[in-house]
Structure formats: C-alpha cells, structure tokens
Amino acid sequence: MMASSYSAKDEDGHITVSGPGGGTLRNKKPENTAFKQQRLPAWQPILTAGTVLPAFFIIGLIFIPIGIGLYVTSNNIKEFEIDYTGDDTSSPCYNCAQNFSWNNTKSCTCIIPFQLDQPYESNVFMYYGLSNFYQNHRRYVKSRDDSQLNGNIDSLKKPSKECEPYASVDNKPIAPCGAIANSMFNDTLKLFYNDPNGTSVPILLTSTGIAWWTDKHVKFRNPGGNNANLTAVFQGTVKPVNWHRPVYELDTDPENNGFINEDFIVWMRTAALPTFRKLYRIIQKNNNMAPTLPRGNYTLVVDYNYPVRSFEGRKRMILSTISWMGGKNPFLGIAYITVGSVCFFLGVVLLVIHHKYGNRNNSANISN
C-alpha cells in the first residue's frame, strides 16, 4: 500500500510537497509568472543583408572623410625637434653628457645653433621630450603623497610610507617626497633669435599656463595657503635628494613657487608611455602682424642638469604649433581611415557574396 502525499501552495506561491513520514519537500521551481519564467516581451535584432550592408557602407562613408580631415589637419601643424642628448661626439652637449651626474652642484651649459625654414604663426609651444623613461612603473607611480601635495601640514611633517625610500633624510621629512618628485626634469632651456644684423634677441618664454587648471588650483596647494611665508612653512623639511634647491626656491614669483610651481605640477602628471613630451614654455604671439618665430637662425642654450646615460635615455626640445584638435598626432586620422576602409571593403565583399549566393538560398527555401 503506497503512502499518501499532498501538496499545498504557501503565501509566496511556492509549492510544498508532503511525503511519507510527515516530511515536507519545498519545490524550488520559480513562480509561473512572465518575469520569473522569462517570458517578457523583448526586441532582438535580426541580422540580414538589408540591415548589415547599409551599416558597413555608412560607417565607411562617415569615417573615411573624418579621418582624412584629421590627418590633413595634423600634417598642417608645424613642428621642429632637436635631440640634445649629447651621445654623439659632434654634439655640442657631448662633454656635458659624458661628465655630468646627479652629484654635480654646477650645471653644464651647451649651445646648439639651428635654423627654422618656415615661420611659426600664432602661439608656439615648447616641449621637452624624454625617451626610455618609464613613468608608468607601478612603484614609481605610487611613490608620492597626494595629501602632502595638497598642503596638509601633518603629511608635510610625516610623509606617507608610499614615498619610501624618498620620504626622509636624517629623520627630516622630504618635501615633496617620493620618486616622481625626486626625478623631476630640471634642464633649463633658453631660446635666442639671431637677426640678420648679427644681434642675438632672446625669445620671451612664458612659464604660466602650462599646467592643467584643476592641478594648479585644486590638487596642488602650498601648506598654510598660497600666500604664506614658504620659507617658514617648509622649515624643518629637506629638499629631494636629486634637487639642487628646495621647493620654496623653484621660482622667484610667489604665485609660481612651492607645490604650485607649474614646472613641478607638469612633471607630477606621469606619462603613460616611455617616450613622452611635456609642456615646458609658451611663446605668446605679439599683437602685430609679424610671425611669432620668423624664418631664420636660432640658438638653443641648455643648462644641462638632467643626466640620462644611466637609463640609456634621450632628451629633445620640440617647438610646435597647435590646431583645433590639439598637437601633431596623425594616429587618430589614420585610425579613422583604417576603420572606415575596412568597413567599406567588408561591405563590398558581403554585397558580392549576397548577390552571388543569396538568390540561390532563397530559391532553395521556396522549392522546399
């Protein structure tokens, strides 16, 4: 004789089954609703030749002209570059590169003549470039104290452990601490125009406005406020190991000194690739009709303070104009042209395949 059993539904809609011996088994099946049984209405695109082929052609026809425009705009940007690493015996900076190290207290000066074959209109941006310098290394990127850089007094006196081994010297805190600040680029670049009369005219280089506004006014602040006596505020701290002077003497302008020094802020924004450039100065255009940098002979005077032989690096000075899309960068235009061309080519190939085999499949379906 079989034992009887019964089932009942509880308040949640679940079914409870009673078996022999008084035991109960709860059915785990979800309720019979449209949501829990996944019967809600949904839209699912059906990929057919009529929908896929126009998409490929539209993408191609849009991307290719955009890419051509970006590529032409990038090529119209004027750019001039000088490598002054000094590893060549013929380089004016050869002696500086061979003999200079971080321990030197005096900088080495080298003079590099060059010529611009075409005038530079509007504002001209001067960059310094480094190669084989990995600012994206994990330990290097973390080696900083953002609280200290934001003007926190406690972090100034006791830097974060992330800054080790550049957190203190002889039990005195380093300001600013960390490997990023310690390796700050400190070459001094000066530019002179040699006019036809034989006079060497210095080019005015503007050091303000080279850093991001958010960095200058939000992320970086001096302890005690930007108007505080920086010598007193940084009393008891020491400069980074590789620096030649403390942070409160980076500039004579109090609005560009200390942690808000724009050269320092630009360096602290680490680069993603081992070959990079950072904005050094801006050459502002005058109000007259003359070009910012006329065609002719120039002289670059370098105070060689930054050795790169230890990591087989290279140093460059770049003069560049900009356009509505920024600096010279042909990659974006090439990428648009490539994607558009591939899509257009695939559209043509799929159109041929559909024209050749599509009617055959339709005939087979009709006959079946």
Sequence and secondary structure as in RCSB ss.txt:
>XXXX:A:sequence
MMASSYSAKDEDGHITVSGPGGGTLRNKKPENTAFKQQRLPAWQPILTAGTVLPAFFIIGLIFIPIGIGLYVTSN
NIKEFEIDYTGDDTSSPCYNCAQNFSWNNTKSCTCIIPFQLDQPYESNVFMYYGLSNFYQNHRRYVKSRDDSQLN
GNIDSLKKPSKECEPYASVDNKPIAPCGAIANSMFNDTLKLFYNDPNGTSVPILLTSTGIAWWTDKHVKFRNPGG
NNANLTAVFQGTVKPVNWHRPVYELDTDPENNGFINEDFIVWMRTAALPTFRKLYRIIQKNNNMAPTLPRGNYTL
VVDYNYPVRSFEGRKRMILSTISWMGGKNPFLGIAYITVGSVCFFLGVVLLVIHHKYGNRNNSANISN
>XXXX:A:secstr
     EEEE TTS EEEE GGG EEE     SSTTTTT S        HHHHHHHHHHHHHHHHHHHHHHHHHHH
TS EEEEE    STTSTTHHHHHH  TT SS EEEEEEEEESS B S EEEEEEEES  TT HHHHH   HHHHT
T HHHHHS  GGGTTSSEETTEEBSS SHHHHT    EEEEEEE TTS EEE   B TT S HHIIIII   TT 
TTS HHHHTTT B  TT SS GGGS SSGGG GGG HHHHHHHS  SSSSEEEEEEEE   SSSS SB SEEEEE
EEEE    GGGT EEEEEEE  BTTBS  THHHHHHHHHHHHHHHHHHHHHHHHHHHHHHHHHHHHH 
